[in-house]
């Protein structure tokens, strides 16, 4: 079976970014790469992204980027995940940080 992680997030009332991007690194201290092919449209209040074909036993870190209509980028995360051989995943949350570029 495929190894996958579902990344989910929700917007606070009144928030309206234009698009989102999901960034992933393999392990702590690794370089983050954008993993969504196209920006995720900001239509929701609830969103999800399925990251497929991950390696069992490998830890990953994810960051969420919200991009406003003016082009301002805000990063959230990281959140750490360890994929196991079973069909369930164990989430290991680290500190949530927010930075604006």
C-alpha positions as CSV (number, residue, x, y, z in Angstrom):
1,X,0.0,0.0,0.0
2,X,1.0,3.6,-0.5
3,X,2.4,5.7,2.3
4,X,0.7,9.1,2.5
5,X,0.1,12.0,4.8
6,X,-3.0,14.2,4.8
7,X,-2.2,17.8,5.5
8,X,-5.3,19.7,6.8
9,X,-5.9,23.3,7.8
10,X,-8.7,25.7,8.4
11,X,-9.0,29.5,8.1
12,X,-10.1,31.8,10.9
13,X,-13.3,33.7,10.2
14,X,-12.6,36.7,8.0
15,X,-9.3,35.3,6.6
16,X,-9.1,35.3,2.8
17,X,-5.7,34.4,1.3
18,X,-5.5,34.1,-2.5
19,X,-3.7,30.8,-2.6
20,X,-1.8,28.2,-0.5
21,X,1.4,26.2,-1.0
22,X,2.6,23.1,0.9
23,X,6.3,22.8,1.6
24,X,8.0,19.6,2.8
25,X,11.5,18.6,4.0
26,X,12.8,15.1,4.7
27,X,13.8,15.1,8.3
28,X,14.7,17.9,10.6
29,X,17.0,20.6,9.2
30,X,16.4,19.5,5.6
31,X,15.7,21.9,2.8
32,X,12.0,22.6,2.2
33,X,10.5,22.0,-1.3
34,X,7.1,23.1,-2.6
35,X,5.2,19.8,-3.2
36,X,1.9,21.0,-4.8
37,X,2.1,21.3,-8.6
38,X,-0.4,24.2,-8.7
39,X,-1.3,26.7,-6.0
40,X,-4.2,25.6,-3.9
41,X,-7.1,28.1,-4.3
42,X,-8.3,29.9,-1.2
43,X,-12.0,29.1,-1.4
44,X,-12.7,27.3,1.8
45,X,-12.7,27.6,5.4
46,X,-11.4,23.9,5.4
47,X,-8.6,22.5,3.2
48,X,-6.7,19.3,2.8
49,X,-3.8,18.1,0.7
50,X,-2.7,14.4,0.3
51,X,1.1,13.9,0.1
52,X,1.5,10.5,-1.6
53,X,4.3,7.9,-1.9
54,X,6.3,8.6,1.2
55,X,8.9,6.4,2.7
56,X,7.9,4.3,5.7
57,X,10.0,5.2,8.8
58,X,11.1,8.5,7.3
59,X,10.3,11.7,9.2
60,X,9.0,14.7,7.3
61,X,8.3,18.3,8.1
62,X,5.6,20.4,6.5
63,X,5.1,24.2,6.3
64,X,2.0,26.0,4.9
65,X,2.4,29.1,2.9
66,X,-0.6,31.5,2.6
67,X,-0.2,34.1,-0.3
68,X,-2.5,37.1,-0.3
69,X,-3.9,38.8,-3.4
70,X,-1.2,41.5,-2.9
71,X,1.6,38.8,-3.1
72,X,2.5,38.9,0.6
73,X,3.6,35.4,1.8
74,X,3.0,34.1,5.3
75,X,4.6,30.8,6.4
76,X,3.1,28.5,9.1
77,X,4.8,25.6,10.7
78,X,6.8,23.4,10.7
79,X,4.8,20.3,11.8
80,X,6.7,17.0,12.0
81,X,5.3,13.7,10.9
82,X,6.8,10.2,11.1
83,X,5.4,7.6,8.7
84,X,5.1,4.0,10.1
85,X,4.5,0.7,8.3
86,X,0.9,0.6,9.5
87,X,-1.9,2.4,7.7
88,X,-2.2,5.0,10.5
89,X,0.3,7.8,11.0
90,X,1.6,9.2,14.2
91,X,1.8,13.0,14.2
92,X,4.6,14.6,16.2
93,X,3.8,18.3,16.6
94,X,6.6,20.8,17.0
95,X,6.5,24.5,17.6
96,X,4.3,26.5,15.3
97,X,6.1,29.4,13.8
98,X,4.8,32.2,11.6
99,X,7.0,34.4,9.4
100,X,6.2,36.9,6.7
101,X,8.3,37.3,3.6
